[in-house]
Amino acid sequence: MQRVTYKWGVCMFRRDYNSMILKRIEVHFNRVLPFGSMVAWASAVAVYYSQIPQRFALYDAGIGFVLMLMSLFKKRLNIELKIGVTILIPVWIGMVSFMDGGFDSAAIQLIMISNVLAVLFLSRAKSTAVAFGSVGVFLWFYAYAYTHPVDIPVKSGMALWFIQFIVFVFYLFVLHTVVYSIRGYLLENIEELQDSMERTYELAYYDQLTHLPNQYHFSRLLSEKIEAGERGYVMIISAKNISVINSIYGEVIGDRVIVEIARVFSAEMLKDELLARVGGNEFGFFIESGDEQAFLMRVERYMTQFQNEFHISGMTKKSSLILAIAPMNRNIQLIKPFIRLKWP
């Protein structure tokens, strides 16, 4: 899953990189499936006319049929299911090969290939399950060899069996350790890069005091609304007496005034409206409305909110507001000069 939030019309998200990688793999995996089926059928024909037991030709033909089915229904099948089937195919062939040729066959190598596929394409928990399953397959080899003749008999070749088992388990351990160490390192670096990009984005497009969009970002968002054909009004509110407040109470209190104004207006803002800090003591608004009376009612709501909610503890000097208003539509950005008002 992706963690998604929306801030001032911009999608801010933390990606699930494992899912993204899996989706990219699926695109190429689907292209390989029909070729894999043709290779399996070609192998079946070659085996049929060779000295290899003809049942292996049937096995190859069956694998080709399975791959072709997955190709035909690729959009309906989950990528992990397709990968799981692909992992099971070499395991099954390995088991059949061991029954025919013991360790002289490619049984162990095929089981190893299935584990490589698992650690590359599946989650750690699922690939670990595949590894334990592979150990179980090796123990099945031992049980089969105990009752059937193979190239290394169990009773007389116990030491060789033990060595094979230790090497096999060690291979699985090294494979998982190395691959997941590399994957973890890469994902950590990708996440650090994304954190850096998000921080850069925040610095470039948002005011660091109020965390509202800055003037540049406000202009971009307005342009997008114009291009989308939205109609509404642009309003610039300037907080007066900020310099006086800084002189009397200090710049820390002056900053608190700006932050409080941003808080009060943000609490009143509707979903389709924009609010930005476009200057030291200026705030820009976009209020979507095709009706002048409805827009003026929204302005009244903002001013009432400011009058009722704005409060800085210990400050007696109040800040008044200067309003500049102009309508905007899709043809021309500002169709009238700004109308200037003072509040209160």
Secondary structure as the mmCIF struct_conf table of DSSP 4:
data_model
#
loop_
_struct_conf.conf_type_id
_struct_conf.id
_struct_conf.beg_label_comp_id
_struct_conf.beg_label_asym_id
_struct_conf.beg_label_seq_id
_struct_conf.end_label_comp_id
_struct_conf.end_label_asym_id
_struct_conf.end_label_seq_id
STRN STRN1 ARG A 3 LYS A 7
TURN_TY1_P TURN_TY1_P1 TRP A 8 GLY A 9
STRN STRN2 VAL A 10 ARG A 14
HELX_RH_AL_P HELX_RH_AL_P1 TYR A 17 TYR A 48
TURN_TY1_P TURN_TY1_P2 TYR A 49 TYR A 49
BEND BEND1 SER A 50 ILE A 52
TURN_TY1_P TURN_TY1_P3 GLN A 54 GLN A 54
HELX_RH_AL_P HELX_RH_AL_P2 ARG A 55 LEU A 72
TURN_TY1_P TURN_TY1_P4 PHE A 73 ARG A 76
BEND BEND2 LEU A 77 LEU A 77
HELX_RH_AL_P HELX_RH_AL_P3 ILE A 79 GLY A 101
HELX_RH_3T_P HELX_RH_3T_P1 GLY A 102 ASP A 104
BEND BEND3 SER A 105 ALA A 106
HELX_RH_AL_P HELX_RH_AL_P4 ALA A 107 PHE A 121
BEND BEND4 LEU A 122 LEU A 122
HELX_RH_AL_P HELX_RH_AL_P5 ARG A 124 THR A 147
BEND BEND5 HIS A 148 HIS A 148
BEND BEND6 ASP A 151 ILE A 152
TURN_TY1_P TURN_TY1_P5 VAL A 154 SER A 156
HELX_RH_AL_P HELX_RH_AL_P6 MET A 158 TYR A 205
STRN STRN3 TYR A 206 TYR A 206
TURN_TY1_P TURN_TY1_P6 GLN A 208 THR A 210
BEND BEND7 LEU A 212 LEU A 212
STRN STRN4 PRO A 213 PRO A 213
HELX_RH_AL_P HELX_RH_AL_P7 GLN A 215 GLU A 227
TURN_TY1_P TURN_TY1_P7 ALA A 228 GLY A 229
STRN STRN5 GLY A 232 ALA A 239
BEND BEND8 ASN A 241 ASN A 241
HELX_RH_AL_P HELX_RH_AL_P8 ILE A 242 TYR A 249
HELX_RH_AL_P HELX_RH_AL_P9 GLU A 251 GLU A 268
TURN_TY1_P TURN_TY1_P8 LYS A 271 ASP A 272
STRN STRN6 LEU A 274 ARG A 277
BEND BEND9 GLY A 279 ASN A 281
STRN STRN7 GLU A 282 GLU A 288
BEND BEND10 GLY A 290 GLY A 290
HELX_RH_AL_P HELX_RH_AL_P10 GLU A 292 GLU A 309
TURN_TY1_P TURN_TY1_P9 SER A 313 GLY A 314
BEND BEND11 LYS A 317 LYS A 317
HELX_LH_PP_P HELX_LH_PP_P1 LYS A 318 SER A 320
STRN STRN8 LEU A 321 MET A 328
BEND BEND12 ARG A 330 ASN A 331
BEND BEND13 GLN A 333 GLN A 333
BEND BEND14 ILE A 335 LYS A 336
HELX_LH_PP_P HELX_LH_PP_P2 PRO A 337 PHE A 338
STRN STRN9 ILE A 339 TRP A 343
#
